[in-house]
Amino acid sequence: MNVRWSKTALVELDEIFRYIAKRNRRAASSVVRRIEALTERLEQFPYSGRLTNETGARVVSVVRYPFVIFYAIDIPADEVVILHIRHTAQATALD
């Protein structure tokens, strides 16, 4: 499956990077690389994330960092769609 990022998820990833980079640019790059690596893994293992309360949405934790990746599987398009990247302290509803 291909991975496609929603505009919202791309904005959130950029915000995460900018926030962390204010304090430590190297750490910000590490976090973003880890998130990107996990999304790439979803190409091969799209069902590896656990189901959420939101219909059709799954979530995978970013191990070592306090973030989660929300995504959906679009079978007809053969895509994994990255919906949101959230800090674990944020609300988990997919609004």
C-alpha positions, 0 to 999 in steps of 0.5 A: 500500500502507498502512504498518503499524508493528509494536509492536516497531518503534514501541518501537525508534523511541521508544528511538532518539528518547529516546537521541538526545534526551538529547544533542540533542532537535533531532537526535532529531526530525530522525532520527525524521522521516527514518525516518518519511519513508522508511517513507511512501515505502514506500507507493508503492515497497514493493520499493525495499528490498533483500532480506535473508537472512530470508525475506520481509524487506527492508531500506532504509538511512536515508541520513545516519543510521546506521539501517536499517529492516527491513520485510515486504510483506504482499500479501494485506493490501496492507500494508508492515509495519515490523518493526524499526528498527536501528542499523547497529552492531546485529546484523542478524538479525530476532529 
